[in-house]
């Protein structure tokens, strides 16, 4: 590693930040806002101990007990253009069913690994705070954490497509009368502790 190298971080994780911004814009442009508050946050310092998300969970703008869902985007712009890993959705049975039902409008090929990278990104602190999570992860690629992670390698249509599912999911959750229930998963806890 050369100190003069620039790590552009296009897929890890400018693609995720772009998804957050486009979803925020879509909600802003709606003629009627959803019933529940939706917050859009880009956390810093994930690579050095998830400091930003950990800090937020212990110093939230709205009490964490009132947080109904956390959706995390991580490296969503590479690999198979029609596939995304939706990890952690079984932290709520309602969430697990809901996002799959809504995917009929998006047509992503969803995979649901039991515990893939659950302790490695910004959703971890939310899971420990008993908030249901949906961790959308596109998988590792050869340019991960290198200066070669540049915008021209992103599959922009994938970023757009992946953004549709959490938009629909968060809208449905925000409009729901009932609060989703958090359901701890023993396998998740095992991996989170490692």
Backbone as JSON Lines, residues from 0, in Angstrom:
{"i":0,"aa":"X","n":[0.84,-1.18,0.0],"ca":[0.0,0.0,0.0],"c":[0.89,1.25,0.0]}
{"i":1,"aa":"X","n":[0.66,2.1,-0.94],"ca":[1.39,3.36,-1.07],"c":[0.58,4.46,-0.4]}
{"i":2,"aa":"X","n":[1.21,5.27,0.41],"ca":[0.5,6.35,1.11],"c":[-0.15,7.34,0.14]}
{"i":3,"aa":"X","n":[0.35,7.4,-1.09],"ca":[-0.22,8.33,-2.06],"c":[-1.42,7.74,-2.8]}
{"i":4,"aa":"X","n":[-1.69,6.45,-2.6],"ca":[-2.84,5.83,-3.25],"c":[-4.14,6.44,-2.75]}
{"i":5,"aa":"X","n":[-5.07,6.59,-3.66],"ca":[-6.41,7.07,-3.3],"c":[-7.34,5.88,-3.31]}
{"i":6,"aa":"X","n":[-8.02,5.68,-2.2],"ca":[-9.01,4.61,-2.1],"c":[-10.37,5.25,-2.35]}
{"i":7,"aa":"X","n":[-10.88,5.09,-3.56],"ca":[-12.09,5.79,-3.97],"c":[-13.35,5.25,-3.28]}
{"i":8,"aa":"X","n":[-13.37,3.97,-2.98],"ca":[-14.5,3.4,-2.25],"c":[-15.82,3.47,-2.99]}
{"i":9,"aa":"X","n":[-15.79,3.27,-4.29],"ca":[-17.03,3.39,-5.08],"c":[-18.07,2.34,-4.66]}
{"i":10,"aa":"X","n":[-17.66,1.09,-4.59],"ca":[-18.6,0.05,-4.18],"c":[-18.68,-0.06,-2.67]}
{"i":11,"aa":"X","n":[-17.57,0.22,-2.01],"ca":[-17.52,0.12,-0.54],"c":[-17.14,1.48,0.06]}
{"i":12,"aa":"X","n":[-18.07,2.42,0.21],"ca":[-19.47,2.17,0.11],"c":[-20.21,3.39,-0.47]}
{"i":13,"aa":"X","n":[-19.64,4.05,-1.46],"ca":[-20.35,5.16,-2.1],"c":[-21.64,4.68,-2.75]}
{"i":14,"aa":"X","n":[-21.66,3.44,-3.24],"ca":[-22.88,2.89,-3.84],"c":[-24.0,2.85,-2.81]}
{"i":15,"aa":"X","n":[-23.69,2.45,-1.59],"ca":[-24.68,2.41,-0.51],"c":[-25.17,3.79,-0.13]}
{"i":16,"aa":"X","n":[-24.25,4.75,-0.05],"ca":[-24.64,6.13,0.27],"c":[-25.52,6.68,-0.84]}
{"i":17,"aa":"X","n":[-25.19,6.38,-2.1],"ca":[-26.02,6.81,-3.23],"c":[-27.43,6.26,-3.12]}
{"i":18,"aa":"X","n":[-27.55,4.98,-2.71],"ca":[-28.87,4.37,-2.54],"c":[-29.66,5.1,-1.45]}
{"i":19,"aa":"X","n":[-29.0,5.41,-0.34],"ca":[-29.68,6.14,0.75],"c":[-30.19,7.48,0.24]}
{"i":20,"aa":"X","n":[-29.37,8.2,-0.52],"ca":[-29.76,9.53,-1.01],"c":[-30.92,9.46,-2.0]}
{"i":21,"aa":"X","n":[-30.89,8.48,-2.89],"ca":[-31.96,8.4,-3.89],"c":[-33.28,7.98,-3.23]}
{"i":22,"aa":"X","n":[-33.22,7.12,-2.22],"ca":[-34.43,6.73,-1.49],"c":[-34.97,7.92,-0.7]}
{"i":23,"aa":"X","n":[-34.08,8.68,-0.07],"ca":[-34.52,9.88,0.66],"c":[-35.2,10.86,-0.29]}
{"i":24,"aa":"X","n":[-34.64,11.04,-1.46],"ca":[-35.24,11.94,-2.45],"c":[-36.61,11.45,-2.89]}
{"i":25,"aa":"X","n":[-36.74,10.15,-3.09],"ca":[-38.03,9.58,-3.5],"c":[-39.1,9.84,-2.43]}
{"i":26,"aa":"X","n":[-38.74,9.66,-1.15],"ca":[-39.71,9.94,-0.08],"c":[-40.04,11.43,-0.02]}
{"i":27,"aa":"X","n":[-39.03,12.27,-0.18],"ca":[-39.23,13.71,-0.13],"c":[-40.21,14.17,-1.22]}
{"i":28,"aa":"X","n":[-40.16,13.52,-2.37],"ca":[-41.0,13.93,-3.5],"c":[-42.41,13.35,-3.45]}
{"i":29,"aa":"X","n":[-42.7,12.52,-2.47],"ca":[-44.04,11.95,-2.37],"c":[-45.04,13.03,-1.96]}
{"i":30,"aa":"X","n":[-46.25,13.0,-2.51],"ca":[-47.23,14.02,-2.15],"c":[-47.68,13.93,-0.69]}
{"i":31,"aa":"X","n":[-47.67,12.71,-0.13],"ca":[-48.04,12.52,1.27],"c":[-46.95,11.7,1.95]}
{"i":32,"aa":"X","n":[-46.45,12.19,3.05],"ca":[-45.4,11.46,3.77],"c":[-45.98,10.25,4.48]}
{"i":33,"aa":"X","n":[-45.18,9.22,4.7],"ca":[-45.67,8.05,5.44],"c":[-46.02,8.39,6.88]}
{"i":34,"aa":"X","n":[-46.75,7.52,7.53],"ca":[-47.22,7.76,8.9],"c":[-46.07,7.81,9.91]}
{"i":35,"aa":"X","n":[-45.07,6.96,9.73],"ca":[-43.95,6.92,10.66],"c":[-42.77,7.73,10.11]}
{"i":36,"aa":"X","n":[-41.95,8.22,11.01],"ca":[-40.72,8.92,10.63],"c":[-39.72,7.94,10.03]}
{"i":37,"aa":"X","n":[-39.08,8.37,8.96],"ca":[-38.0,7.58,8.35],"c":[-36.74,8.42,8.41]}
{"i":38,"aa":"X","n":[-35.68,7.85,8.96],"ca":[-34.41,8.57,9.07],"c":[-33.43,8.0,8.06]}
{"i":39,"aa":"X","n":[-32.63,8.88,7.48],"ca":[-31.6,8.48,6.52],"c":[-30.26,8.88,7.09]}
{"i":40,"aa":"X","n":[-29.4,7.9,7.32],"ca":[-28.13,8.15,7.99],"c":[-27.0,7.45,7.24]}
{"i":41,"aa":"X","n":[-25.9,8.15,7.04],"ca":[-24.68,7.53,6.52],"c":[-23.67,7.54,7.66]}
{"i":42,"aa":"X","n":[-23.32,6.37,8.14],"ca":[-22.4,6.26,9.27],"c":[-20.96,6.28,8.79]}
{"i":43,"aa":"X","n":[-20.08,6.8,9.64],"ca":[-18.65,6.82,9.37],"c":[-17.97,5.79,10.27]}
{"i":44,"aa":"X","n":[-16.73,5.48,9.95],"ca":[-15.84,4.66,10.78],"c":[-16.31,3.22,10.94]}
{"i":45,"aa":"X","n":[-16.98,2.67,9.92],"ca":[-17.38,1.26,9.96],"c":[-16.16,0.36,9.96]}
{"i":46,"aa":"X","n":[-15.17,0.71,9.17],"ca":[-13.98,-0.13,9.03],"c":[-13.11,-0.16,10.3]}
{"i":47,"aa":"X","n":[-13.31,0.79,11.19],"ca":[-12.49,0.83,12.4],"c":[-13.35,0.66,13.65]}
{"i":48,"aa":"X","n":[-14.17,-0.37,13.61],"ca":[-14.95,-0.71,14.81],"c":[-16.39,-0.25,14.79]}
{"i":49,"aa":"X","n":[-16.91,0.12,13.61],"ca":[-18.32,0.53,13.49],"c":[-18.64,1.66,14.47]}
{"i":50,"aa":"X","n":[-17.72,2.58,14.61],"ca":[-17.85,3.63,15.62],"c":[-19.07,4.54,15.4]}
{"i":51,"aa":"X","n":[-19.34,4.89,14.14],"ca":[-20.47,5.8,13.88],"c":[-21.8,5.19,14.26]}
{"i":52,"aa":"X","n":[-22.05,3.96,13.84],"ca":[-23.33,3.31,14.15],"c":[-23.44,2.98,15.63]}
{"i":53,"aa":"X","n":[-22.35,2.56,16.25],"ca":[-22.38,2.29,17.7],"c":[-22.71,3.57,18.47]}
{"i":54,"aa":"X","n":[-22.1,4.67,18.06],"ca":[-22.37,5.94,18.74],"c":[-23.84,6.32,18.58]}
{"i":55,"aa":"X","n":[-24.35,6.19,17.37],"ca":[-25.75,6.56,17.15],"c":[-26.69,5.73,18.03]}
{"i":56,"aa":"X","n":[-26.46,4.44,18.12],"ca":[-27.37,3.58,18.9],"c":[-27.38,3.99,20.37]}
{"i":57,"aa":"X","n":[-26.25,4.47,20.88],"ca":[-26.2,4.91,22.28],"c":[-26.56,6.39,22.45]}
{"i":58,"aa":"X","n":[-26.64,7.15,21.35],"ca":[-27.01,8.57,21.39],"c":[-28.0,8.87,20.25]}
{"i":59,"aa":"X","n":[-29.13,8.18,20.19],"ca":[-30.02,8.33,19.03],"c":[-30.8,9.64,19.03]}
{"i":60,"aa":"X","n":[-31.2,10.08,17.85],"ca":[-32.05,11.28,17.71],"c":[-33.46,10.99,18.23]}
{"i":61,"aa":"X","n":[-33.91,9.78,18.01],"ca":[-35.2,9.28,18.49],"c":[-34.86,8.07,19.34]}
{"i":62,"aa":"X","n":[-35.5,7.88,20.49],"ca":[-35.14,6.73,21.33],"c":[-35.06,5.43,20.53]}
{"i":63,"aa":"X","n":[-34.01,4.67,20.76],"ca":[-33.77,3.45,19.98],"c":[-34.92,2.46,20.13]}
{"i":64,"aa":"X","n":[-35.62,2.51,21.27],"ca":[-36.76,1.62,21.49],"c":[-37.89,1.92,20.51]}
{"i":65,"aa":"X","n":[-37.89,3.11,19.93],"ca":[-38.92,3.49,18.96],"c":[-38.49,3.19,17.52]}
{"i":66,"aa":"X","n":[-37.28,2.71,17.34],"ca":[-36.79,2.38,16.01],"c":[-37.36,1.03,15.6]}
{"i":67,"aa":"X","n":[-38.04,1.0,14.47],"ca":[-38.77,-0.19,14.04],"c":[-37.94,-1.08,13.11]}
{"i":68,"aa":"X","n":[-37.04,-0.48,12.34],"ca":[-36.29,-1.24,11.34],"c":[-35.0,-0.49,11.0]}
{"i":69,"aa":"X","n":[-33.92,-1.25,10.78],"ca":[-32.68,-0.69,10.28],"c":[-32.34,-1.4,8.98]}
{"i":70,"aa":"X","n":[-32.18,-0.65,7.9],"ca":[-31.77,-1.22,6.62],"c":[-30.36,-0.72,6.32]}
{"i":71,"aa":"X","n":[-29.47,-1.64,6.05],"ca":[-28.07,-1.31,5.82],"c":[-27.67,-1.73,4.41]}
{"i":72,"aa":"X","n":[-27.02,-0.84,3.67],"ca":[-26.51,-1.12,2.33],"c":[-25.0,-1.27,2.41]}
{"i":73,"aa":"X","n":[-24.48,-2.34,1.85],"ca":[-23.03,-2.53,1.88],"c":[-22.58,-3.2,0.58]}
{"i":74,"aa":"X","n":[-21.83,-2.48,-0.21],"ca":[-21.22,-3.01,-1.43],"c":[-22.28,-3.57,-2.39]}
{"i":75,"aa":"X","n":[-23.24,-2.75,-2.74],"ca":[-24.38,-3.22,-3.55],"c":[-24.21,-3.0,-5.05]}
{"i":76,"aa":"X","n":[-23.04,-2.55,-5.5],"ca":[-22.89,-2.16,-6.89],"c":[-22.06,-3.06,-7.79]}
{"i":77,"aa":"X","n":[-21.73,-4.26,-7.34],"ca":[-20.9,-5.15,-8.15],"c":[-21.49,-6.56,-8.16]}
{"i":78,"aa":"X","n":[-20.81,-7.46,-8.85],"ca":[-21.18,-8.87,-8.96],"c":[-22.45,-9.04,-9.78]}
{"i":79,"aa":"X","n":[-23.2,-10.1,-9.54],"ca":[-24.4,-10.41,-10.33],"c":[-25.39,-9.24,-10.29]}
{"i":80,"aa":"X","n":[-25.77,-8.69,-11.46],"ca":[-26.63,-7.5,-11.47],"c":[-28.05,-7.72,-10.96]}
{"i":81,"aa":"X","n":[-28.46,-8.96,-10.83],"ca":[-29.83,-9.23,-10.38],"c":[-29.91,-9.92,-9.03]}
{"i":82,"aa":"X","n":[-28.78,-10.05,-8.35],"ca":[-28.79,-10.79,-7.08],"c":[-28.31,-9.9,-5.94]}
{"i":83,"aa":"X","n":[-28.92,-10.09,-4.77],"ca":[-28.48,-9.4,-3.56],"c":[-28.69,-10.33,-2.37]}
{"i":84,"aa":"X","n":[-27.79,-10.26,-1.43],"ca":[-27.94,-11.02,-0.19],"c":[-28.73,-10.15,0.78]}
{"i":85,"aa":"X","n":[-29.86,-10.68,1.24],"ca":[-30.68,-9.98,2.24],"c":[-30.47,-10.72,3.55]}
{"i":86,"aa":"X","n":[-29.53,-10.23,4.33],"ca":[-29.09,-10.91,5.55],"c":[-29.82,-10.31,6.74]}
{"i":87,"aa":"X","n":[-30.16,-11.15,7.7],"ca":[-30.72,-10.66,8.96],"c":[-32.21,-10.43,8.93]}
{"i":88,"aa":"X","n":[-32.86,-10.66,7.82],"ca":[-34.3,-10.37,7.74],"c":[-35.12,-11.27,8.66]}
{"i":89,"aa":"X","n":[-34.56,-12.41,9.06],"ca":[-35.3,-13.27,9.99],"c":[-35.22,-12.74,11.42]}
{"i":90,"aa":"X","n":[-34.63,-11.55,11.61],"ca":[-34.69,-10.89,12.92],"c":[-36.12,-10.42,13.2]}
{"i":91,"aa":"X","n":[-36.99,-10.54,12.2],"ca":[-38.42,-10.3,12.36],"c":[-39.16,-11.16,11.32]}
{"i":92,"aa":"X","n":[-40.07,-11.99,11.77],"ca":[-40.83,-12.83,10.82],"c":[-41.59,-11.97,9.83]}
{"i":93,"aa":"X","n":[-42.18,-10.87,10.33],"ca":[-42.94,-9.98,9.44],"c":[-42.05,-9.39,8.36]}
{"i":94,"aa":"X","n":[-40.86,-8.94,8.75],"ca":[-39.91,-8.36,7.8],"c":[-39.5,-9.4,6.76]}
{"i":95,"aa":"X","n":[-39.22,-10.61,7.22],"ca":[-38.76,-11.66,6.32],"c":[-39.81,-11.94,5.24]}
{"i":96,"aa":"X","n":[-41.06,-11.98,5.62],"ca":[-42.14,-12.23,4.65],"c":[-42.38,-11.0,3.78]}
{"i":97,"aa":"X","n":[-42.4,-9.83,4.42],"ca":[-42.73,-8.58,3.72],"c":[-41.77,-8.29,2.57]}
{"i":98,"aa":"X","n":[-40.47,-8.3,2.82],"ca":[-39.54,-7.9,1.76],"c":[-39.57,-8.9,0.59]}
{"i":99,"aa":"X","n":[-39.83,-10.17,0.88],"ca":[-39.93,-11.15,-0.2],"c":[-41.2,-10.94,-1.02]}
{"i":100,"aa":"X","n":[-42.28,-10.59,-0.34],"ca":[-43.53,-10.31,-1.06],"c":[-43.36,-9.08,-1.95]}
{"i":101,"aa":"X","n":[-42.69,-8.06,-1.46],"ca":[-42.49,-6.83,-2.23],"c":[-41.5,-7.01,-3.37]}
{"i":102,"aa":"X","n":[-40.64,-8.01,-3.27],"ca":[-39.66,-8.25,-4.32],"c":[-40.32,-8.65,-5.64]}
{"i":103,"aa":"X","n":[-41.57,-9.03,-5.62],"ca":[-42.24,-9.37,-6.89],"c":[-42.31,-8.14,-7.8]}
{"i":104,"aa":"X","n":[-42.23,-6.94,-7.23],"ca":[-42.23,-5.71,-8.03],"c":[-40.82,-5.36,-8.52]}
{"i":105,"aa":"X","n":[-39.82,-5.83,-7.81],"ca":[-38.43,-5.49,-8.12],"c":[-37.74,-6.58,-8.93]}
{"i":106,"aa":"X","n":[-38.03,-7.82,-8.58],"ca":[-37.49,-9.0,-9.28],"c":[-35.97,-9.17,-9.1]}
{"i":107,"aa":"X","n":[-35.53,-8.98,-7.86],"ca":[-34.16,-9.34,-7.51],"c":[-34.12,-10.83,-7.18]}
{"i":108,"aa":"X","n":[-32.98,-11.43,-7.37],"ca":[-32.79,-12.8,-6.89],"c":[-32.23,-12.66,-5.48]}
{"i":109,"aa":"X","n":[-33.07,-12.9,-4.5],"ca":[-32.69,-12.73,-3.1],"c":[-32.09,-14.03,-2.56]}
{"i":110,"aa":"X","n":[-30.99,-13.9,-1.85],"ca":[-30.49,-15.03,-1.07],"c":[-30.5,-14.58,0.39]}
{"i":111,"aa":"X","n":[-30.68,-15.54,1.27],"ca":[-30.81,-15.23,2.7],"c":[-29.81,-16.06,3.51]}
{"i":112,"aa":"X","n":[-28.53,-15.73,3.43],"ca":[-27.55,-16.47,4.24],"c":[-27.91,-16.33,5.72]}
{"i":113,"aa":"X","n":[-27.7,-17.4,6.48],"ca":[-28.08,-17.38,7.89],"c":[-27.39,-16.28,8.68]}
{"i":114,"aa":"X","n":[-26.09,-16.13,8.47],"ca":[-25.39,-15.19,9.36],"c":[-24.23,-14.47,8.68]}
{"i":115,"aa":"X","n":[-24.23,-14.4,7.37],"ca":[-23.11,-13.84,6.62],"c":[-22.78,-12.41,7.05]}
{"i":116,"aa":"X","n":[-21.58,-12.22,7.57],"ca":[-21.04,-10.89,7.9],"c":[-21.92,-10.1,8.86]}
{"i":117,"aa":"X","n":[-22.69,-10.77,9.68],"ca":[-23.61,-10.04,10.55],"c":[-22.9,-9.14,11.55]}
{"i":118,"aa":"X","n":[-21.73,-9.52,11.98],"ca":[-21.01,-8.69,12.93],"c":[-20.08,-7.69,12.29]}
{"i":119,"aa":"X","n":[-20.12,-7.56,10.95],"ca":[-19.1,-6.8,10.26],"c":[-19.54,-5.46,9.69]}
{"i":120,"aa":"X","n":[-20.75,-5.02,9.99],"ca":[-21.17,-3.75,9.39],"c":[-22.08,-2.98,10.34]}
{"i":121,"aa":"X","n":[-22.65,-1.89,9.86],"ca":[-23.33,-0.94,10.73],"c":[-24.67,-1.39,11.31]}
{"i":122,"aa":"X","n":[-25.19,-2.5,10.88],"ca":[-26.44,-3.01,11.44],"c":[-26.22,-3.7,12.79]}
{"i":123,"aa":"X","n":[-24.99,-4.09,13.1],"ca":[-24.68,-4.9,14.28],"c":[-25.19,-4.28,15.57]}
{"i":124,"aa":"X","n":[-24.89,-3.01,15.81],"ca":[-25.31,-2.35,17.05],"c":[-26.84,-2.29,17.14]}
{"i":125,"aa":"X","n":[-27.5,-2.14,16.01],"ca":[-28.97,-2.11,16.0],"c":[-29.53,-3.47,16.39]}
{"i":126,"aa":"X","n":[-28.93,-4.53,15.87],"ca":[-29.37,-5.88,16.21],"c":[-29.25,-6.1,17.72]}
{"i":127,"aa":"X","n":[-28.12,-5.71,18.29],"ca":[-27.94,-5.85,19.74],"c":[-28.94,-4.99,20.52]}
{"i":128,"aa":"X","n":[-29.4,-3.9,19.92],"ca":[-30.4,-3.04,20.56],"c":[-31.82,-3.54,20.3]}
{"i":129,"aa":"X","n":[-31.94,-4.73,19.71],"ca":[-33.22,-5.4,19.46],"c":[-34.07,-4.69,18.41]}
{"i":130,"aa":"X","n":[-33.39,-4.18,17.38],"ca":[-34.07,-3.57,16.24],"c":[-33.99,-4.56,15.08]}
{"i":131,"aa":"X","n":[-35.1,-4.92,14.43],"ca":[-35.03,-5.78,13.25],"c":[-34.12,-5.15,12.19]}
{"i":132,"aa":"X","n":[-33.38,-6.0,11.47],"ca":[-32.43,-5.5,10.49],"c":[-32.63,-6.16,9.13]}
{"i":133,"aa":"X","n":[-32.3,-5.41,8.09],"ca":[-32.19,-5.95,6.74],"c":[-30.85,-5.44,6.19]}
{"i":134,"aa":"X","n":[-29.93,-6.35,6.04],"ca":[-28.57,-6.02,5.61],"c":[-28.44,-6.45,4.15]}
{"i":135,"aa":"X","n":[-28.42,-5.49,3.25],"ca":[-28.31,-5.78,1.82],"c":[-26.84,-5.73,1.43]}
{"i":136,"aa":"X","n":[-26.33,-6.88,1.03],"ca":[-24.9,-7.04,0.77],"c":[-24.71,-7.67,-0.6]}
{"i":137,"aa":"X","n":[-23.92,-7.02,-1.44],"ca":[-23.69,-7.5,-2.8],"c":[-22.56,-8.49,-2.95]}
{"i":138,"aa":"X","n":[-21.81,-8.72,-1.89],"ca":[-20.71,-9.67,-1.96],"c":[-19.37,-8.99,-2.21]}
{"i":139,"aa":"X","n":[-18.32,-9.68,-1.86],"ca":[-16.96,-9.15,-2.07],"c":[-16.62,-9.18,-3.55]}
{"i":140,"aa":"X","n":[-15.71,-8.33,-3.95],"ca":[-15.22,-8.31,-5.33],"c":[-13.7,-8.13,-5.3]}
{"i":141,"aa":"X","n":[-13.02,-8.35,-6.42],"ca":[-11.55,-8.31,-6.42],"c":[-10.96,-6.94,-6.07]}
{"i":142,"aa":"X","n":[-11.75,-5.87,-6.16],"ca":[-11.23,-4.53,-5.88],"c":[-11.56,-4.04,-4.47]}
{"i":143,"aa":"X","n":[-12.15,-4.9,-3.66],"ca":[-12.52,-4.59,-2.28],"c":[-11.32,-4.06,-1.5]}
{"i":144,"aa":"X","n":[-11.48,-2.9,-0.89],"ca":[-10.44,-2.27,-0.07],"c":[-9.12,-2.04,-0.81]}
{"i":145,"aa":"X","n":[-9.24,-1.68,-2.1],"ca":[-8.05,-1.33,-2.88],"c":[-8.33,-0.02,-3.61]}
{"i":146,"aa":"X","n":[-7.29,0.62,-4.15],"ca":[-7.5,1.84,-4.95],"c":[-8.25,1.57,-6.26]}
{"i":147,"aa":"X","n":[-8.44,0.3,-6.61],"ca":[-9.15,-0.05,-7.86],"c":[-10.68,-0.01,-7.7]}
{"i":148,"aa":"X","n":[-11.18,0.27,-6.52],"ca":[-12.64,0.33,-6.29],"c":[-13.15,1.68,-6.81]}
{"i":149,"aa":"X","n":[-13.33,1.76,-8.13],"ca":[-13.67,3.02,-8.79],"c":[-15.08,2.99,-9.39]}
{"i":150,"aa":"X","n":[-15.63,4.16,-9.63],"ca":[-17.03,4.3,-10.06],"c":[-17.31,3.59,-11.38]}
{"i":151,"aa":"X","n":[-16.32,3.54,-12.28],"ca":[-16.57,2.96,-13.6],"c":[-16.81,1.45,-13.56]}
{"i":152,"aa":"X","n":[-16.53,0.81,-12.43],"ca":[-16.77,-0.63,-12.29],"c":[-18.13,-0.93,-11.66]}
{"i":153,"aa":"X","n":[-18.83,0.1,-11.21],"ca":[-20.15,-0.12,-10.61],"c":[-21.16,-0.5,-11.69]}
{"i":154,"aa":"X","n":[-22.1,-1.34,-11.31],"ca":[-23.24,-1.66,-12.16],"c":[-24.37,-0.76,-11.68]}
{"i":155,"aa":"X","n":[-24.51,0.39,-12.32],"ca":[-25.45,1.41,-11.83],"c":[-26.88,0.91,-11.86]}
{"i":156,"aa":"X","n":[-27.23,0.07,-12.83],"ca":[-28.59,-0.47,-12.87],"c":[-28.84,-1.38,-11.67]}
{"i":157,"aa":"X","n":[-27.8,-2.03,-11.17],"ca":[-27.97,-2.85,-9.97],"c":[-28.21,-1.99,-8.75]}
{"i":158,"aa":"X","n":[-27.44,-0.91,-8.6],"ca":[-27.64,0.0,-7.47],"c":[-29.08,0.53,-7.49]}
{"i":159,"aa":"X","n":[-29.54,0.9,-8.67],"ca":[-30.92,1.4,-8.8],"c":[-31.93,0.32,-8.42]}
{"i":160,"aa":"X","n":[-31.73,-0.87,-8.94],"ca":[-32.66,-1.97,-8.69],"c":[-32.69,-2.33,-7.2]}
{"i":161,"aa":"X","n":[-31.51,-2.45,-6.61],"ca":[-31.43,-2.79,-5.18],"c":[-32.1,-1.71,-4.34]}
{"i":162,"aa":"X","n":[-32.03,-0.46,-4.75],"ca":[-32.66,0.65,-4.01],"c":[-34.18,0.53,-3.96]}
{"i":163,"aa":"X","n":[-34.77,-0.08,-4.96],"ca":[-36.24,-0.19,-5.01],"c":[-36.79,-1.04,-3.86]}
{"i":164,"aa":"X","n":[-36.12,-2.14,-3.54],"ca":[-36.64,-3.04,-2.52],"c":[-36.7,-2.38,-1.14]}
{"i":165,"aa":"X","n":[-35.65,-1.74,-0.64],"ca":[-35.76,-1.09,0.67],"c":[-36.7,0.11,0.66]}
{"i":166,"aa":"X","n":[-36.86,0.78,-0.5],"ca":[-37.85,1.86,-0.57],"c":[-39.24,1.29,-0.3]}
{"i":167,"aa":"X","n":[-39.59,0.24,-1.02],"ca":[-40.92,-0.37,-0.84],"c":[-41.08,-0.94,0.56]}
{"i":168,"aa":"X","n":[-40.03,-1.58,1.06],"ca":[-40.1,-2.2,2.39],"c":[-40.25,-1.14,3.47]}
{"i":169,"aa":"X","n":[-39.44,-0.11,3.42],"ca":[-39.53,0.93,4.47],"c":[-40.85,1.68,4.39]}
{"i":170,"aa":"X","n":[-41.37,1.88,3.18],"ca":[-42.67,2.53,3.05],"c":[-43.76,1.68,3.69]}
{"i":171,"aa":"X","n":[-43.75,0.38,3.39],"ca":[-44.76,-0.52,3.96],"c":[-44.67,-0.56,5.48]}
{"i":172,"aa":"X","n":[-43.45,-0.6,6.02],"ca":[-43.27,-0.62,7.47],"c":[-43.73,0.7,8.08]}
{"i":173,"aa":"X","n":[-43.41,1.81,7.44],"ca":[-43.81,3.13,7.95],"c":[-45.32,3.34,7.92]}
{"i":174,"aa":"X","n":[-46.0,2.67,7.0],"ca":[-47.46,2.81,6.88],"c":[-48.23,1.8,7.73]}
{"i":175,"aa":"X","n":[-47.54,0.81,8.24],"ca":[-48.22,-0.26,8.97],"c":[-48.73,0.21,10.33]}
{"i":176,"aa":"X","n":[-49.9,-0.28,10.71],"ca":[-50.47,0.0,12.03],"c":[-49.66,-0.71,13.11]}
{"i":177,"aa":"X","n":[-49.2,-1.91,12.77],"ca":[-48.53,-2.76,13.75],"c":[-47.02,-2.64,13.66]}
{"i":178,"aa":"X","n":[-46.39,-2.68,14.81],"ca":[-44.93,-2.63,14.88],"c":[-44.37,-4.03,14.68]}
{"i":179,"aa":"X","n":[-43.35,-4.15,13.85],"ca":[-42.69,-5.46,13.67],"c":[-42.04,-5.88,14.98]}
{"i":180,"aa":"X","n":[-42.05,-7.16,15.23],"ca":[-41.43,-7.7,16.44],"c":[-40.02,-8.17,16.13]}
{"i":181,"aa":"X","n":[-39.1,-7.83,17.02],"ca":[-37.73,-8.32,16.94],"c":[-37.68,-9.74,17.46]}
{"i":182,"aa":"X","n":[-36.99,-10.62,16.73],"ca":[-36.86,-12.0,17.16],"c":[-35.4,-12.41,17.09]}
{"i":183,"aa":"X","n":[-34.76,-12.54,18.26],"ca":[-33.34,-12.89,18.26],"c":[-33.12,-14.27,17.64]}
{"i":184,"aa":"X","n":[-31.98,-14.41,17.03],"ca":[-31.63,-15.65,16.35],"c":[-30.32,-16.15,16.94]}
{"i":185,"aa":"X","n":[-30.32,-17.36,17.46],"ca":[-29.13,-17.91,18.13],"c":[-27.92,-17.94,17.21]}
{"i":186,"aa":"X","n":[-28.13,-18.26,15.91],"ca":[-27.01,-18.3,14.97],"c":[-26.41,-16.92,14.78]}
{"i":187,"aa":"X","n":[-27.26,-15.88,14.73],"ca":[-26.75,-14.52,14.59],"c":[-25.87,-14.18,15.79]}
{"i":188,"aa":"X","n":[-26.35,-14.47,16.97],"ca":[-25.59,-14.12,18.17],"c":[-24.23,-14.8,18.18]}
{"i":189,"aa":"X","n":[-24.2,-16.04,17.72],"ca":[-22.94,-16.76,17.66],"c":[-21.92,-16.04,16.78]}
{"i":190,"aa":"X","n":[-22.36,-15.65,15.58],"ca":[-21.42,-14.99,14.67],"c":[-21.07,-13.59,15.17]}
{"i":191,"aa":"X","n":[-22.03,-12.87,15.72],"ca":[-21.77,-11.51,16.2],"c":[-20.7,-11.51,17.29]}
{"i":192,"aa":"X","n":[-20.61,-12.58,18.06],"ca":[-19.64,-12.62,19.15],"c":[-18.22,-12.89,18.65]}
{"i":193,"aa":"X","n":[-18.06,-13.4,17.44],"ca":[-16.72,-13.71,16.92],"c":[-16.04,-12.49,16.38]}
